[in-house]
Amino acid sequence: MVLLSTTIRFVDLFLAALSVGAMFGVWLVFNPKGMDGASYVALQQQGIRTLNVAMPIMGAATIIATLGAAALAPGDKTRIVMLVLAACTFVAAGLITRFLNQPINAIVMRWSPASVPDGWTALRDTWWRWHLARLACGLAGLSLLILAEITRGMEA
């Protein structure tokens, strides 16, 4: 049981770090401030192509691993609460992605960098705001996950 618990905790932290790290990387690289339309569309389309499949799979696996870690923490109420809250923040990030970012992604994928539509900045800015919300959820979840791990067994 110790090996299973350790393995799930490792996988959970590893997947969460990769997922939230990717979100953070998007925040660093994809910031649209000062970017012209053609550059924005080309960069965004490349990001959509490379992240649109992998990220939802990693996010779902992170949620499952986080809930698994919570299930394997009987008697440690504080840790269980932190893990369940972490899973909730990862679910929130996934819902933001699926229902707010991905519909915009589908629209951007139809654009041509050579002919960006009028009003493109409004959609860009909406996508960016939702990305920041998604990142905040991911960072909160990862923080809770790390706290749950470093405070493991400390309940009085």
N, C-alpha and C positions, 0 to 999 in steps of 0.2 A: 504493500500500500504506500510506503514511503517513496519508492521508486516512481510509482504512478503519479503521486502528488507532485513530486519534484519535477517530473517530466512535463506535466501539465502547466505548472507554474513557469517553467522555463519557456515553453512554447508560447504561453500567454504573453509574457514580457517581450519575447522576441518578436512576435507578430504585431503587438501593439506598438513597439518601437519602430518597426518597419513602416507600419501604416501611418502613424502620426508623423514620422520622419518624412514620409512622402508628402503629406499635407504641408508640412513646414517647408519642404523644398519647393513646392508649388508657390507658397507665399513669397519665398525669396526670389524665384526665377520668373514667375508669371505676373508680377505686379504690373498692371497695365499703365500706371502713371507715366505720362509723357510718351507713350508708344503710339506710333502711327497705325492706321487701320490695317494696312497690308502686313506689317510685322506682327500685329496682334493676332490677326486671323491665322497666319502661318504658324505661329508659336502655339496658339490655342488648339488648332487642329492636330498638331503633332502631339501635344499633351493628351488630348482626347483619345487619339489612336493608341497611345502607349499605356495609358492609365485606366481607361474606361472598363476594361475587362478584369485586370489584375486587382485593382483596388476593392471592388465590391467583394471579391472572393476572400481577399485578406481580411477585410473588415468583418465579414460573416464569421470567418474562422476565429478572429480575435474575440468576438462576442461569445462564441461557443466555448472557447478556452477560458474566458473570464468567468462564465457561469460554471464551468467545470471546476475551476479553482475554488469558487465559492462553495460548491457542493462538497468539496474535499476539505473544508475547513470547519468541521463540526466543533461546537463549543467555543469558537472564537467569534463572538457576535460582532465585535467592532470590525474585524477583518471581513466578515461576510457582508456587512452593510457597505463597506468601502468597495468590495468587489461587485456587488449588485449595482451600486451607484455608478461604478465605472462602466459596467455593461450597458446601463441606461444611457450614459453619455455617448458610448460607441453606437448604440442604436440611433440616438438622435443625429449623430454625424451621418450615419447611413441613410436616414430618412431625408435629411437635407440634401444629400447627394442625389438620391433617387428622384425626389419629387421637385426639387428646386434647381439644382445645378444641371442634371442630365437633360431635362427638357431644353435648356438653353444650349447645351452642348449639341443637341440634335439640330438646332437651328444654325449654329455656327458652322457645323460640318457642311452645310449646303452653300455657304458663302465662298466666294472666290477672293483670294488675297488681292487680285488685280482689280476687283470691282466690289468694294465694301459698300453695303447698303447705307443709305442715309439713316441717321439715328442709331447707328451701331453702338455708340458710346453708352447709351441708356441700358442696352442689354448687357454690355460688358460690365458696367458698374453694378448692375443687379447681380450678375454672376459673382463678381468679386466680393460683394457684401455677404452673399451666402457662403462663399468659400471661407471668409473670415469667421462666420458663425460655426461652420463645420470644423475649422481649425481649433476654435475655442473649445468646442465639445471634445475633440480628440485630445487636446492638451489636458483638459480636466480629467478625462478618463485615464490617460497615461499617468498623470500625477496621483490619482487615487490608487491605481494599480501598484505604483512604486511604493506609496505609503502603506498599502496593505501588505506588501512584501517585507518592507523594512521594520514594520511594527508587529510582524507575525509572532504570536506567542507572548505578547507583552500585556495582554489583558489581565487585570488584577483579579 
